[in-house]
């Protein structure tokens, strides 16, 4: 959050780090994960956020260098919506591999370095207001560990988890056409063949 500037490819850094990095790494590993799934279960877990609820995907302005607090929050929310769509679309594309499951998770509001690049005054105010609700990183990892280890989540592949439970996605995060379009655009952006 609050990453200024563009990558060398001209993409907004927040979108590149939060979405394109996950997307590219997963696709680079996908053949190995498919091969491994013949012998054992594979789970792909993407760290998303409840912030997806406030995100949107503007195809004319999918990524950009945000200016100011509001745009920084907006681009973060948009990138987290992209994480949710990526997870759902990956699940659809891996339907022929029942031993591979995918999950997007919200770790909760945890005390981390997420706010390190915020303007100092805004960061202090936000930390003061949110401090009673901040979780330790040990607590924040619980939902990720749950989707990684618990057998009951296997039939819930492609879903979003919060507080160690599946949570229904908001309507704007459940469109298969948007998921497919984001996949194609992400493939173009990372120049993956």
Residue frames as a rotation matrix with the C-alpha (Angstrom) as fourth column:
UNK 1
0.585 0.811 0.000 0.00
0.811 -0.585 0.000 0.00
0.000 0.000 -1.000 0.00
UNK 2
0.895 -0.186 -0.406 1.23
-0.125 -0.977 0.172 3.48
-0.429 -0.103 -0.898 -0.81
UNK 3
-0.088 -0.893 0.442 3.82
0.621 0.298 0.725 2.32
-0.779 0.338 0.529 -3.31
UNK 4
0.529 0.234 -0.816 4.47
-0.326 -0.832 -0.449 5.22
-0.784 0.504 -0.363 -5.63
UNK 5
-0.333 -0.743 -0.581 5.73
-0.762 -0.151 0.629 4.99
-0.555 0.653 -0.516 -9.17
UNK 6
0.762 0.506 -0.404 5.63
-0.644 0.536 -0.546 2.59
-0.060 0.676 0.734 -12.06
UNK 7
0.475 -0.596 0.647 7.54
0.228 0.794 0.564 -0.59
-0.850 -0.120 0.513 -12.78
UNK 8
-0.569 -0.757 -0.322 10.05
-0.198 -0.254 0.947 -0.73
-0.798 0.602 -0.006 -15.63
UNK 9
-0.729 0.392 0.561 7.21
0.681 0.493 0.541 -2.15
-0.065 0.777 -0.627 -17.76
UNK 10
-0.843 0.364 0.396 5.08
-0.197 -0.894 0.402 0.91
0.500 0.261 0.826 -16.96
UNK 11
0.059 0.885 -0.462 2.63
0.398 0.404 0.824 -0.73
0.916 -0.232 -0.328 -14.53
UNK 12
0.382 0.169 0.909 1.51
-0.674 -0.622 0.399 0.76
0.632 -0.765 -0.123 -11.24
UNK 13
-0.613 -0.787 -0.071 3.66
-0.518 0.468 -0.716 -0.75
0.597 -0.402 -0.694 -8.48
UNK 14
-0.428 0.507 0.748 0.74
-0.759 0.249 -0.602 -1.67
-0.491 -0.825 0.278 -6.19
UNK 15
0.672 0.706 -0.222 -1.04
-0.699 0.507 -0.504 -3.62
-0.243 0.495 0.834 -8.94
UNK 16
0.249 -0.672 -0.698 2.25
-0.594 0.463 -0.658 -5.20
0.765 0.578 -0.284 -10.02
UNK 17
-0.753 -0.585 0.301 3.22
-0.571 0.355 -0.740 -6.32
0.326 -0.729 -0.602 -6.52
UNK 18
-0.445 0.636 0.630 -0.24
-0.652 0.252 -0.715 -7.35
-0.614 -0.729 0.303 -5.28
UNK 19
0.626 0.765 0.154 -1.60
-0.431 0.504 -0.749 -9.01
-0.650 0.402 0.645 -8.42
UNK 20
0.718 -0.303 -0.626 0.85
-0.601 0.183 -0.778 -9.46
0.351 0.935 -0.051 -11.28
UNK 21
-0.364 -0.898 0.247 3.54
-0.902 0.274 -0.332 -10.93
0.231 -0.344 -0.910 -9.00
UNK 22
-0.214 0.398 0.892 1.15
-0.510 0.733 -0.450 -13.61
-0.833 -0.551 0.046 -7.67
UNK 23
0.769 0.617 -0.168 -0.15
-0.418 0.286 -0.862 -14.27
-0.483 0.733 0.478 -11.14
UNK 24
0.429 -0.681 -0.594 3.25
-0.768 0.071 -0.637 -14.67
0.475 0.729 -0.492 -12.77
UNK 25
-0.536 -0.670 0.513 4.77
-0.842 0.471 -0.265 -16.79
-0.064 -0.574 -0.816 -9.99
UNK 26
0.059 0.646 0.761 1.81
-0.417 0.709 -0.569 -19.16
-0.907 -0.283 0.311 -10.00
UNK 27
0.896 0.320 -0.309 1.91
-0.392 0.240 -0.888 -19.53
-0.210 0.917 0.340 -13.78
UNK 28
0.079 -0.947 -0.312 5.66
-0.897 0.069 -0.436 -20.13
0.435 0.314 -0.844 -13.75
UNK 29
-0.705 -0.349 0.617 5.13
-0.656 0.652 -0.381 -22.96
-0.269 -0.674 -0.688 -11.23
UNK 30
0.184 0.981 0.053 1.91
-0.908 0.191 -0.372 -24.34
-0.375 0.020 0.927 -12.72
UNK 31
0.355 -0.075 -0.932 3.39
-0.607 0.740 -0.291 -27.20
0.711 0.668 0.217 -14.77
UNK 32
-0.718 -0.666 -0.204 5.33
-0.231 0.504 -0.832 -28.43
0.657 -0.550 -0.515 -11.74
UNK 33
-0.624 0.565 0.540 2.24
-0.688 -0.067 -0.723 -28.11
-0.372 -0.822 0.430 -9.54
UNK 34
0.420 0.775 -0.472 0.17
-0.905 0.394 -0.158 -30.09
0.064 0.493 0.868 -12.04
UNK 35
-0.006 -0.512 -0.859 2.81
-0.344 0.808 -0.479 -32.83
0.939 0.292 -0.181 -12.14
UNK 36
-0.898 -0.368 0.240 3.05
-0.318 0.169 -0.933 -32.88
0.303 -0.914 -0.269 -8.36
UNK 37
-0.231 0.902 0.365 -0.73
-0.949 -0.127 -0.287 -33.17
-0.213 -0.413 0.886 -8.03
UNK 38
0.230 0.269 -0.935 -0.58
-0.570 0.816 0.094 -36.67
0.789 0.511 0.341 -9.54
UNK 39
-0.372 -0.494 -0.786 1.14
0.325 0.724 -0.609 -37.85
0.870 -0.482 -0.109 -6.35
UNK 40
-0.524 0.168 -0.835 -0.27
0.838 -0.073 -0.541 -35.54
-0.152 -0.983 -0.103 -3.68
UNK 41
0.553 0.833 -0.012 -2.62
0.832 -0.553 -0.053 -32.70
-0.051 0.019 -0.999 -2.95
UNK 42
-0.678 -0.684 0.269 -1.58
0.704 -0.709 -0.028 -29.17
0.210 0.170 0.963 -3.97
UNK 43
0.467 0.797 -0.382 -3.12
0.854 -0.518 -0.037 -26.03
-0.227 -0.309 -0.923 -2.48
UNK 44
-0.531 -0.538 0.655 -2.57
0.682 -0.730 -0.046 -22.59
0.503 0.422 0.754 -3.95
UNK 45
0.323 0.595 -0.736 -3.37
0.920 -0.380 0.097 -19.79
-0.222 -0.708 -0.670 -1.49
UNK 46
-0.307 -0.346 0.886 -3.50
0.599 -0.794 -0.103 -16.14
0.740 0.499 0.451 -2.48
UNK 47
-0.509 0.073 -0.857 -3.40
0.760 -0.430 -0.488 -13.45
-0.404 -0.900 0.163 0.17
UNK 48
-0.208 0.555 0.805 -6.30
0.606 -0.573 0.551 -11.15
0.768 0.603 -0.217 -0.62
UNK 49
-0.975 -0.031 -0.218 -8.19
0.196 -0.575 -0.794 -8.79
-0.101 -0.817 0.567 1.64
UNK 50
-0.071 0.990 -0.123 -11.69
0.857 -0.003 -0.516 -7.73
-0.511 -0.142 -0.848 2.53
UNK 51
-0.342 -0.152 -0.927 -10.65
-0.139 -0.968 0.210 -4.54
-0.929 0.201 0.310 0.77
UNK 52
-0.933 0.038 0.358 -11.74
0.350 0.328 0.877 -6.29
-0.084 0.944 -0.319 -2.46
UNK 53
-0.101 0.989 -0.108 -15.27
0.933 0.057 -0.355 -5.25
-0.345 -0.136 -0.929 -1.48
UNK 54
0.491 0.215 -0.844 -14.37
0.130 -0.976 -0.172 -1.66
-0.861 -0.025 -0.508 -2.35
UNK 55
-0.569 -0.816 -0.097 -12.43
-0.055 -0.079 0.995 -2.50
-0.820 0.572 0.000 -5.50
UNK 56
0.733 0.679 -0.037 -13.32
-0.114 0.069 -0.991 -2.34
-0.671 0.731 0.127 -9.17
UNK 57
-0.272 -0.795 0.542 -11.58
0.569 0.321 0.757 -3.24
-0.776 0.514 0.365 -12.40
UNK 58
0.628 0.370 -0.684 -11.52
-0.240 -0.744 -0.623 -0.36
-0.740 0.556 -0.379 -14.85
UNK 59
0.499 -0.417 0.760 -10.24
0.720 0.687 -0.095 -1.85
-0.482 0.594 0.643 -18.10
UNK 60
0.716 -0.231 0.659 -9.25
0.375 -0.669 -0.641 1.58
0.589 0.706 -0.392 -19.41
UNK 61
0.148 -0.642 0.752 -7.23
-0.693 -0.610 -0.384 2.29
0.706 -0.464 -0.535 -16.26
UNK 62
0.709 0.201 -0.676 -6.46
0.136 0.902 0.411 -1.10
0.692 -0.383 0.612 -14.71
UNK 63
0.315 -0.690 -0.652 -3.24
0.934 0.105 0.340 0.05
-0.167 -0.717 0.677 -13.07
UNK 64
0.548 -0.159 0.821 -1.80
0.238 -0.912 -0.335 3.48
0.802 0.379 -0.462 -12.43
UNK 65
-0.608 -0.749 -0.261 0.52
0.587 -0.204 -0.783 5.48
0.534 -0.630 0.564 -10.23
UNK 66
0.377 0.885 -0.274 -1.83
0.852 -0.215 0.478 6.68
0.363 -0.414 -0.835 -7.47
UNK 67
-0.591 -0.469 0.656 -1.75
0.208 -0.874 -0.438 10.25
0.779 -0.123 0.615 -6.28
UNK 68
-0.368 0.417 0.831 -2.86
-0.801 -0.597 -0.055 10.99
0.473 -0.686 0.553 -2.73
UNK 69
-0.757 0.046 0.652 -4.40
-0.514 0.575 -0.637 8.95
-0.404 -0.817 -0.411 0.06
UNK 70
0.241 0.960 0.144 -7.74
-0.592 0.263 -0.762 8.18
-0.769 0.098 0.631 -1.62
UNK 71
0.558 -0.077 -0.826 -6.17
-0.775 0.307 -0.552 6.92
0.296 0.949 0.112 -4.87
UNK 72
-0.574 -0.817 -0.055 -3.67
-0.718 0.535 -0.446 4.82
0.393 -0.217 -0.894 -2.90
UNK 73
-0.508 0.487 0.711 -6.46
-0.449 0.554 -0.701 3.12
-0.735 -0.675 -0.063 -0.99
UNK 74
0.528 0.775 -0.348 -8.46
-0.674 0.133 -0.727 2.66
-0.517 0.618 0.592 -4.21
UNK 75
0.196 -0.512 -0.836 -5.61
-0.827 0.372 -0.422 1.02
0.527 0.774 -0.350 -6.13
UNK 76
-0.815 -0.429 0.391 -4.98
-0.579 0.646 -0.498 -1.30
-0.039 -0.632 -0.774 -3.15
UNK 77
-0.111 0.876 0.470 -8.67
-0.442 0.380 -0.813 -2.34
-0.890 -0.297 0.345 -3.12
UNK 78
0.602 0.299 -0.740 -8.60
-0.793 0.112 -0.599 -2.88
-0.096 0.948 0.304 -6.89
UNK 79
-0.308 -0.812 -0.497 -5.52
-0.793 0.507 -0.337 -5.10
0.525 0.291 -0.800 -6.62
UNK 80
-0.791 0.067 0.608 -7.18
-0.427 0.651 -0.627 -7.19
-0.438 -0.756 -0.486 -3.92
UNK 81
0.404 0.914 -0.041 -10.24
-0.571 0.217 -0.792 -7.65
-0.715 0.344 0.609 -6.14
UNK 82
0.315 -0.392 -0.864 -7.82
-0.863 0.260 -0.433 -8.86
0.395 0.882 -0.256 -8.82
UNK 83
-0.762 -0.596 0.252 -6.45
-0.644 0.659 -0.389 -11.42
0.065 -0.458 -0.886 -6.30
UNK 84
-0.257 0.765 0.591 -9.95
-0.383 0.481 -0.789 -12.75
-0.887 -0.429 0.169 -5.68
UNK 85
0.678 0.515 -0.525 -10.72
-0.656 0.101 -0.748 -12.99
-0.332 0.852 0.406 -9.40
UNK 86
-0.128 -0.818 -0.561 -7.37
-0.901 0.333 -0.278 -14.64
0.415 0.470 -0.779 -10.09
UNK 87
-0.777 -0.156 0.610 -8.06
-0.505 0.733 -0.456 -17.32
-0.376 -0.662 -0.648 -7.47
UNK 88
0.153 0.938 0.312 -11.54
-0.330 0.346 -0.878 -18.06
-0.931 0.032 0.363 -8.81
UNK 89
0.661 0.064 -0.748 -10.41
-0.749 -0.004 -0.662 -18.14
-0.045 0.998 0.045 -12.43
UNK 90
-0.459 -0.876 -0.148 -7.42
-0.857 0.481 -0.185 -20.34
0.233 0.042 -0.972 -11.58
UNK 91
-0.504 0.364 0.783 -9.80
-0.360 0.736 -0.573 -22.78
-0.785 -0.571 -0.240 -9.93
UNK 92
0.615 0.775 -0.145 -11.95
-0.418 0.164 -0.894 -22.90
-0.669 0.611 0.425 -13.10
UNK 93
0.434 -0.525 -0.732 -8.89
-0.855 0.016 -0.518 -23.44
0.283 0.851 -0.442 -15.28
UNK 94
-0.682 -0.726 0.091 -7.66
-0.705 0.619 -0.345 -26.28
0.195 -0.299 -0.934 -13.05
UNK 95
0.259 0.902 0.347 -10.96
-0.939 0.318 -0.128 -28.20
-0.225 -0.293 0.929 -13.05
UNK 96
0.662 -0.060 -0.747 -9.24
-0.380 0.833 -0.403 -31.16
0.646 0.550 0.529 -14.74
UNK 97
-0.428 -0.849 -0.311 -6.87
0.037 0.327 -0.944 -31.39
0.903 -0.416 -0.108 -11.76
UNK 98
0.576 0.817 0.018 -9.05
0.009 -0.028 1.000 -32.32
0.817 -0.576 -0.023 -8.77
UNK 99
0.447 -0.482 -0.754 -6.01
0.883 0.370 0.287 -32.62
0.140 -0.794 0.591 -6.53
UNK 100
-0.776 -0.605 0.179 -5.19
0.572 -0.795 -0.203 -28.91
0.265 -0.054 0.963 -6.96
UNK 101
0.388 0.893 -0.226 -7.28
0.913 -0.339 0.229 -26.45
0.128 -0.295 -0.947 -4.96
UNK 102
-0.586 -0.526 0.616 -7.12
0.477 -0.839 -0.261 -22.66
0.655 0.141 0.743 -4.74
UNK 103
0.359 0.668 -0.652 -8.17
0.933 -0.230 0.278 -20.22
0.035 -0.708 -0.705 -2.04
UNK 104
-0.250 -0.386 0.888 -8.07
0.161 -0.921 -0.355 -16.48
0.955 0.054 0.292 -1.47
UNK 105
0.130 0.222 -0.966 -7.78
0.952 0.243 0.184 -15.43
0.275 -0.944 -0.180 2.16
UNK 106
0.402 0.008 0.916 -8.20
-0.190 -0.977 0.092 -12.29
0.896 -0.211 -0.391 4.24
UNK 107
-0.365 -0.643 -0.673 -5.74
0.522 0.457 -0.720 -12.37
0.771 -0.614 0.169 7.16
UNK 108
0.592 0.533 -0.605 -7.59
0.806 -0.383 0.452 -9.71
0.009 -0.755 -0.656 9.09
UNK 109
0.747 -0.349 0.566 -6.24
-0.221 -0.933 -0.283 -6.33
0.627 0.087 -0.774 10.05
UNK 110
0.683 -0.568 -0.459 -2.79
0.728 0.580 0.364 -7.27
0.059 -0.583 0.810 11.29
UNK 111
0.754 -0.552 -0.357 0.07
-0.311 -0.778 0.546 -5.25
-0.579 -0.301 -0.758 12.63
UNK 112
0.414 -0.608 0.678 2.53
0.825 0.564 0.002 -5.36
-0.384 0.559 0.735 9.76
UNK 113
-0.549 -0.698 -0.460 4.61
0.351 -0.692 0.631 -3.16
-0.759 0.185 0.625 7.51
UNK 114
-0.059 0.620 0.782 1.65
0.997 0.083 0.009 -2.59
-0.059 0.780 -0.623 5.19
UNK 115
0.851 0.525 -0.005 1.39
0.525 -0.851 0.018 1.04
0.005 -0.018 -1.000 6.27
UNK 116
0.134 -0.909 -0.396 5.12
0.748 -0.169 0.642 1.83
-0.650 -0.382 0.657 6.24
UNK 117
-0.697 -0.446 0.561 4.91
0.716 -0.463 0.522 3.96
0.026 0.766 0.642 3.07
UNK 118
0.401 0.900 0.169 1.90
0.858 -0.434 0.276 6.01
0.322 0.035 -0.946 4.19
UNK 119
-0.048 -0.334 0.941 2.33
-0.076 -0.939 -0.337 9.69
0.996 -0.088 0.020 4.94
UNK 120
-0.802 -0.459 -0.381 3.41
0.270 0.291 -0.918 9.86
0.532 -0.839 -0.109 8.59
UNK 121
-0.776 0.554 0.301 0.47
-0.617 -0.571 -0.541 11.90
-0.128 -0.606 0.785 9.89
UNK 122
0.158 0.865 -0.475 -2.09
-0.889 0.334 0.313 9.66
0.430 0.373 0.822 8.17
UNK 123
-0.163 -0.308 -0.937 -0.27
0.018 0.949 -0.315 6.52
0.986 -0.068 -0.149 9.38
UNK 124
-0.971 -0.238 0.005 -0.28
0.014 -0.074 -0.997 7.74
0.237 -0.969 0.075 13.01
UNK 125
-0.416 0.895 0.164 -3.98
-0.899 -0.377 -0.222 8.56
-0.136 -0.240 0.961 12.88
UNK 126
0.254 0.515 -0.819 -4.84
-0.678 0.698 0.229 5.24
0.690 0.497 0.526 11.23
UNK 127
-0.439 -0.495 -0.750 -2.76
0.176 0.771 -0.612 3.24
0.881 -0.400 -0.251 13.72
UNK 128
-0.939 0.144 0.312 -4.31
-0.344 -0.374 -0.861 5.10
-0.007 -0.916 0.401 16.65
UNK 129
-0.072 0.995 -0.072 -7.84
-0.997 -0.074 -0.035 4.38
-0.040 0.069 0.997 15.41
UNK 130
0.465 0.307 -0.830 -7.18
-0.566 0.824 -0.013 0.78
0.680 0.476 0.557 14.38
UNK 131
-0.530 -0.843 0.091 -4.82
-0.635 0.323 -0.702 -0.33
0.562 -0.429 -0.707 17.17
UNK 132
-0.277 0.428 0.860 -7.59
-0.797 0.398 -0.455 -1.97
-0.537 -0.811 0.231 19.27
UNK 133
0.742 0.669 0.046 -8.45
-0.494 0.591 -0.638 -4.14
-0.453 0.451 0.769 16.26
UNK 134
0.221 -0.748 -0.626 -4.96
-0.882 0.121 -0.455 -5.02
0.416 0.653 -0.633 15.02
UNK 135
0.992 0.072 0.104 -4.04
-0.104 0.933 0.344 -8.68
-0.072 -0.352 0.933 15.25
UNK 136
0.102 -0.984 0.146 -0.58
-0.521 0.072 0.851 -10.09
-0.847 -0.163 -0.505 15.76
UNK 137
-0.193 -0.238 -0.952 1.00
-0.969 0.197 0.147 -11.71
0.153 0.951 -0.269 12.71
UNK 138
-0.980 -0.153 0.126 0.66
-0.180 0.954 -0.241 -15.08
-0.083 -0.259 -0.962 14.48
UNK 139
-0.282 0.951 0.123 -3.10
0.133 0.166 -0.977 -14.57
-0.950 -0.259 -0.173 14.67
UNK 140
0.161 0.334 -0.929 -3.23
-0.762 -0.556 -0.332 -13.13
-0.627 0.761 0.165 11.16
UNK 141
-0.658 -0.501 -0.563 -1.77
-0.746 0.533 0.398 -16.32
0.101 0.682 -0.725 9.67
UNK 142
-0.565 0.429 0.705 -4.57
-0.276 0.707 -0.651 -18.50
-0.778 -0.562 -0.281 11.08
UNK 143
0.533 0.835 -0.137 -6.87
-0.404 0.109 -0.908 -18.34
-0.743 0.539 0.396 8.05
UNK 144
0.215 -0.557 -0.802 -3.99
-0.944 0.092 -0.316 -19.04
0.250 0.825 -0.506 5.69
UNK 145
-0.802 -0.535 0.265 -2.99
-0.594 0.761 -0.262 -22.06
-0.062 -0.368 -0.928 7.80
UNK 146
-0.146 0.852 0.503 -6.61
-0.335 0.436 -0.836 -23.19
-0.931 -0.291 0.221 7.92
UNK 147
0.739 0.447 -0.505 -6.90
-0.597 0.086 -0.798 -23.26
-0.313 0.890 0.330 4.13
UNK 148
-0.072 -0.864 -0.497 -3.50
-0.922 0.248 -0.296 -24.91
0.379 0.437 -0.815 3.89
UNK 149
-0.865 -0.491 0.100 -4.11
-0.474 0.735 -0.485 -27.73
0.165 -0.467 -0.869 6.37
UNK 150
-0.424 0.761 0.490 -7.78
-0.478 0.272 -0.835 -28.36
-0.769 -0.589 0.248 7.07
UNK 151
-0.914 0.057 0.402 -9.41
0.309 0.739 0.599 -31.15
-0.263 0.672 -0.693 5.05
UNK 152
-0.051 0.998 -0.040 -12.90
0.714 0.009 -0.700 -29.63
-0.698 -0.064 -0.713 5.22
UNK 153
0.113 0.089 -0.990 -11.92
-0.332 -0.935 -0.122 -26.79
-0.936 0.342 -0.076 2.84
UNK 154
-0.755 -0.540 0.372 -11.05
0.134 0.429 0.893 -29.04
-0.642 0.724 -0.252 -0.11
UNK 155
-0.221 0.704 0.674 -14.53
0.964 0.262 0.043 -28.89
-0.147 0.660 -0.737 -1.70
UNK 156
0.706 0.482 -0.520 -14.48
0.466 -0.868 -0.172 -25.09
-0.534 -0.120 -0.837 -1.34
UNK 157
-0.345 -0.901 0.264 -11.74
0.782 -0.121 0.612 -24.53
-0.519 0.417 0.746 -3.91
UNK 158
-0.476 0.057 0.877 -11.77
0.685 -0.601 0.411 -21.12
0.551 0.797 0.247 -5.57
UNK 159
0.572 0.819 -0.050 -13.50
0.621 -0.392 0.678 -19.51
0.536 -0.418 -0.733 -2.60
UNK 160
-0.144 -0.496 0.856 -12.69
-0.241 -0.822 -0.516 -16.60
0.960 -0.281 -0.001 -0.29
UNK 161
0.258 0.158 -0.953 -11.93
0.778 0.551 0.302 -17.21
0.573 -0.819 0.019 3.40
UNK 162
-0.185 -0.218 0.958 -12.03
-0.397 -0.875 -0.276 -14.87
0.899 -0.432 0.075 6.37
UNK 163
-0.159 0.063 0.985 -11.64
-0.987 -0.006 -0.159 -15.77
-0.004 -0.998 0.063 10.06
UNK 164
-0.893 -0.346 0.288 -11.13
-0.350 0.936 0.039 -19.47
-0.283 -0.066 -0.957 9.21
UNK 165
-0.111 0.894 0.435 -14.45
0.361 0.444 -0.820 -19.70
-0.926 0.066 -0.372 7.40
UNK 166
-0.647 -0.001 0.762 -15.62
0.759 -0.090 0.645 -19.45
0.068 0.996 0.059 3.80
UNK 167
-0.303 0.534 -0.790 -17.29
0.145 -0.793 -0.592 -16.13
-0.942 -0.293 0.163 3.07
UNK 168
0.357 0.506 0.785 -19.54
0.871 0.125 -0.476 -15.48
-0.339 0.854 -0.396 0.09
UNK 169
-0.740 -0.666 0.095 -18.08
0.636 -0.645 0.424 -12.96
-0.221 0.374 0.901 -2.29
UNK 170
-0.161 0.629 -0.761 -19.84
-0.158 -0.777 -0.609 -9.72
-0.974 0.022 0.224 -3.06
UNK 171
0.658 0.604 0.450 -21.63
0.312 0.325 -0.893 -9.79
-0.686 0.728 0.025 -6.41
UNK 172
0.846 -0.334 -0.415 -19.08
-0.530 -0.616 -0.583 -7.63
-0.061 0.713 -0.698 -8.23
UNK 173
-0.195 -0.964 0.180 -16.41
-0.928 0.241 0.283 -10.30
-0.316 -0.112 -0.942 -7.50
UNK 174
-0.220 0.201 0.955 -18.29
-0.093 0.970 -0.226 -13.28
-0.971 -0.138 -0.195 -8.99
UNK 175
0.691 0.494 -0.528 -18.41
-0.518 -0.171 -0.838 -12.63
-0.504 0.853 0.138 -12.73
UNK 176
0.400 -0.533 0.745 -16.78
0.464 0.819 0.337 -15.42
-0.790 0.211 0.575 -14.78
UNK 177
0.728 -0.107 0.677 -16.43
0.625 -0.302 -0.719 -13.14
0.281 0.947 -0.153 -17.82
UNK 178
0.816 -0.444 0.371 -14.49
-0.512 -0.852 0.106 -10.58
0.269 -0.276 -0.923 -15.76
UNK 179
0.543 -0.619 0.567 -12.30
-0.290 0.496 0.819 -13.33
-0.788 -0.609 0.090 -14.31
UNK 180
0.467 -0.323 0.823 -11.46
0.768 0.609 -0.197 -14.62
-0.438 0.724 0.533 -17.77
UNK 181
0.806 -0.135 0.577 -10.81
0.292 -0.756 -0.586 -11.12
0.515 0.640 -0.570 -19.11
UNK 182
0.754 -0.563 0.339 -8.50
-0.639 -0.507 0.579 -10.32
-0.154 -0.653 -0.742 -16.17
UNK 183
0.478 -0.576 0.663 -6.63
0.212 0.808 0.550 -13.58
-0.852 -0.123 0.509 -16.80
UNK 184
0.544 -0.228 0.807 -6.06
0.838 0.111 -0.534 -12.71
0.032 0.967 0.252 -20.47
UNK 185
0.830 -0.220 0.513 -5.02
-0.114 -0.967 -0.230 -9.15
0.546 0.133 -0.827 -19.67
UNK 186
0.692 -0.597 0.406 -2.66
-0.513 -0.012 0.858 -10.36
-0.507 -0.803 -0.314 -16.93
UNK 187
0.480 -0.509 0.714 -1.08
0.613 0.777 0.142 -12.87
-0.628 0.370 0.685 -19.34
UNK 188
0.651 -0.208 0.730 -0.48
0.575 -0.494 -0.653 -10.03
0.496 0.845 -0.202 -21.79
UNK 189
0.856 -0.270 0.441 0.96
-0.424 -0.854 0.300 -7.77
0.296 -0.444 -0.846 -19.09
UNK 190
0.493 -0.699 0.518 3.44
-0.440 0.313 0.842 -10.35
-0.750 -0.643 -0.153 -17.76
UNK 191
0.190 -0.383 -0.904 4.26
-0.976 0.026 -0.217 -11.48
0.107 0.923 -0.369 -21.32
UNK 192
-0.372 -0.229 0.899 3.65
-0.511 0.860 0.008 -15.11
-0.775 -0.457 -0.437 -20.44
UNK 193
-0.292 0.228 -0.929 3.39
-0.909 0.235 0.343 -17.61
0.297 0.945 0.138 -23.29
